[in-house]
Amino acid sequence: MNGRQAIEVFDALAPGEALWKRHSLRVADVSRAIGEALARSGEGADPEHLGVLGLFHDLGRSRTHGPAHGWVGYVLLRRAGLERYARGCVAHWIKGRTLEEMLRDGRWSPRFLQSVFETFGFPELTLEDRVVALADSVVAHDRIVTVEERTDDLVRRYGDTPFVRRNHELALALRDDLEGRMGESLERVLGGLRGR
């Protein structure tokens, strides 16, 4: 599926205008740009595919803005026969946490979380998972920002919670990992996108 086809599917599954949709379009742009940098450095990334994954990552927000929107997005894409593009919906939510961390948060049943972790093999993240999770961590609403600015935005909206603080730590680790793989800073990779 190319980017144009993905946008058609995206609009069909989630018609109408919404801020979360603009956010998803920016995450797609960032995912694609990171993919291009990874490909230049020999990592074997597919920028077009990463852009599609970034576009779909928040699809569950078409049904809920709750903390399980990642799972809802996965289910929507799976029902549409697009399971290949659905893992990023869940990976950007888990972001590399262990099952024990998720259980401590207390918002989800142990049985549900066990099923999620068994289905996806978490906490291990694929390169694609890492790209989408980091891209989501540098887009506040529809603006490209730093990891720190994104965390500040989340703290303002959701409070200074352990979950938000852990997101910050995980996003910094993802940034460090991907910068090492790209051989250049995220800021440099995204420089051309910031003005758009």
C-alpha positions as CSV (number, residue, x, y, z in Angstrom):
1,M,0.0,0.0,0.0
2,N,1.4,3.4,-0.9
3,G,0.7,6.7,0.9
4,R,-2.1,7.8,-1.4
5,Q,-3.9,4.5,-0.9
6,A,-3.4,4.6,2.8
7,I,-5.0,8.1,3.0
8,E,-8.0,6.8,1.1
9,V,-8.3,3.9,3.6
10,F,-7.7,6.2,6.5
11,D,-10.5,8.6,5.4
12,A,-12.9,5.7,4.7
13,L,-12.3,4.2,8.2
14,A,-12.4,7.6,9.9
15,P,-14.3,10.1,7.9
16,G,-14.4,13.8,8.8
17,E,-12.0,16.3,10.1
18,A,-10.3,16.0,13.5
19,L,-7.1,17.2,15.2
20,W,-6.0,13.6,15.8
21,K,-6.2,13.1,12.1
22,R,-3.9,16.0,11.4
23,H,-1.6,14.6,14.1
24,S,-1.5,11.3,12.3
25,L,-0.6,12.9,9.0
26,R,2.3,14.6,10.7
27,V,3.4,11.4,12.4
28,A,3.3,9.8,8.9
29,D,5.6,12.6,7.6
30,V,8.0,12.1,10.5
31,S,8.0,8.3,10.2
32,R,8.8,8.6,6.5
33,A,11.6,11.1,7.1
34,I,13.2,8.8,9.7
35,G,12.8,5.9,7.3
36,E,14.6,7.8,4.6
37,A,17.5,8.6,7.0
38,L,17.6,4.9,8.1
39,A,17.6,3.8,4.5
40,R,20.5,6.2,3.7
41,S,22.5,4.7,6.6
42,G,21.9,1.1,5.3
43,E,19.3,0.0,7.8
44,G,17.0,-1.4,5.2
45,A,14.0,0.6,6.2
46,D,11.1,1.2,3.8
47,P,10.1,4.9,4.2
48,E,6.8,4.5,2.3
49,H,5.7,1.6,4.6
50,L,6.8,3.5,7.7
51,G,4.7,6.5,6.5
52,V,1.7,4.3,6.2
53,L,2.3,2.8,9.7
54,G,2.6,6.4,11.1
55,L,-0.6,7.4,9.4
56,F,-2.5,4.5,11.0
57,H,-1.0,4.6,14.5
58,D,-3.9,6.6,16.1
59,L,-6.8,5.2,14.0
60,G,-8.4,4.0,17.3
61,R,-9.0,7.6,18.2
62,S,-11.8,7.5,15.6
63,R,-13.7,5.5,18.3
64,T,-12.1,6.4,21.6
65,H,-9.7,8.9,23.1
66,G,-9.1,6.6,26.0
67,P,-5.9,4.9,26.9
68,A,-6.7,1.8,24.9
69,H,-7.1,3.6,21.6
70,G,-4.0,1.7,20.3
71,W,-5.8,-1.6,20.8
72,V,-9.0,-0.2,19.2
73,G,-7.0,0.9,16.1
74,Y,-5.4,-2.5,15.8
75,V,-8.8,-4.2,15.9
76,L,-10.2,-1.7,13.3
77,L,-7.4,-2.4,10.9
78,R,-7.5,-6.2,11.5
79,R,-11.2,-6.2,10.7
80,A,-10.5,-4.3,7.5
81,G,-8.0,-7.0,6.4
82,L,-5.1,-4.7,7.1
83,E,-3.4,-6.4,10.0
84,R,0.0,-5.9,8.3
85,Y,-0.4,-2.2,9.1
86,A,-1.9,-2.5,12.6
87,R,1.0,-3.4,14.9
88,G,2.1,0.3,15.2
89,C,-1.3,1.1,16.8
90,V,-0.4,-1.0,19.8
91,A,3.4,-0.5,19.7
92,H,3.2,3.3,20.1
93,W,1.0,2.8,23.2
94,I,3.2,0.2,24.8
95,K,6.4,1.9,23.7
96,G,8.7,-0.8,25.0
97,R,7.2,-1.2,28.5
98,T,7.3,-4.5,30.1
99,L,4.1,-6.4,31.1
100,E,4.9,-5.7,34.7
101,E,5.0,-1.9,34.1
102,M,1.7,-2.0,32.3
103,L,0.1,-4.1,35.1
104,R,1.4,-1.6,37.7
105,D,-0.4,1.2,35.9
106,G,-3.7,-0.5,36.8
107,R,-5.9,0.7,34.0
108,W,-6.1,-2.6,32.1
109,S,-7.0,-6.1,33.2
110,P,-4.1,-8.5,33.6
111,R,-5.8,-11.0,31.2
112,F,-6.1,-8.3,28.5
113,L,-2.5,-7.2,28.8
114,Q,-1.2,-10.7,28.9
115,S,-3.0,-11.3,25.6
116,V,-1.6,-8.1,24.1
117,F,2.0,-9.0,25.1
118,E,1.7,-12.6,23.8
119,T,0.1,-11.5,20.5
120,F,2.9,-9.0,19.7
121,G,5.9,-10.3,21.5
122,F,6.4,-7.2,23.6
123,P,8.3,-5.6,25.2
124,E,10.6,-6.2,22.2
125,L,10.1,-3.5,19.5
126,T,10.8,-3.9,15.8
127,L,12.6,-1.2,13.9
128,E,9.2,-0.2,12.5
129,D,7.7,0.0,16.0
130,R,10.6,2.2,17.2
131,V,10.1,4.6,14.3
132,V,6.4,5.0,14.8
133,A,6.7,5.3,18.6
134,L,9.4,8.0,18.3
135,A,7.5,9.8,15.5
136,D,4.4,10.0,17.8
137,S,6.7,11.3,20.6
138,V,7.8,14.3,18.6
139,V,4.4,15.5,17.2
140,A,2.2,17.6,19.5
141,H,-1.2,17.9,17.9
142,D,0.0,18.7,14.4
143,R,3.3,20.4,15.1
144,I,6.7,18.7,15.1
145,V,8.4,19.4,18.4
146,T,11.2,17.9,20.6
147,V,10.6,15.0,22.9
148,E,10.8,17.4,25.8
149,E,8.1,19.7,24.3
150,R,5.9,16.8,23.6
151,T,6.2,15.6,27.2
152,D,5.4,19.1,28.4
153,D,2.2,19.0,26.3
154,L,1.2,15.6,27.6
155,V,1.8,16.8,31.2
156,R,-0.5,19.8,30.6
157,R,-3.2,17.6,29.1
158,Y,-3.1,14.5,31.2
159,G,-1.1,15.4,34.3
160,D,2.3,14.6,35.6
161,T,1.7,10.9,35.9
162,P,4.1,8.0,36.1
163,F,2.8,6.8,32.7
164,V,3.6,10.1,31.0
165,R,7.0,10.4,32.7
166,R,7.8,6.8,31.5
167,N,6.7,7.8,28.0
168,H,9.3,10.5,28.2
169,E,12.1,8.1,29.3
170,L,11.2,5.6,26.6
171,A,11.0,8.3,23.9
172,L,14.5,9.5,24.8
173,A,15.9,6.0,24.6
174,L,14.2,5.5,21.2
175,R,15.6,8.8,19.9
176,D,19.1,7.8,21.0
177,D,18.8,4.4,19.4
178,L,17.5,5.7,16.1
179,E,19.9,8.6,16.0
180,G,22.7,6.0,16.3
181,R,21.2,3.9,13.5
182,M,20.7,7.0,11.3
183,G,24.1,8.4,12.0
184,E,22.6,11.9,12.4
185,S,20.4,13.8,14.8
186,L,16.7,13.6,14.7
187,E,16.7,17.4,14.7
188,R,18.7,17.4,11.4
189,V,16.5,14.6,9.9
190,L,13.3,16.6,10.6
191,G,14.7,20.0,9.9
192,G,13.0,20.3,6.5
193,L,9.6,19.2,7.9
194,R,9.4,21.7,10.7
195,G,8.3,24.6,8.6
196,R,5.5,22.8,6.8
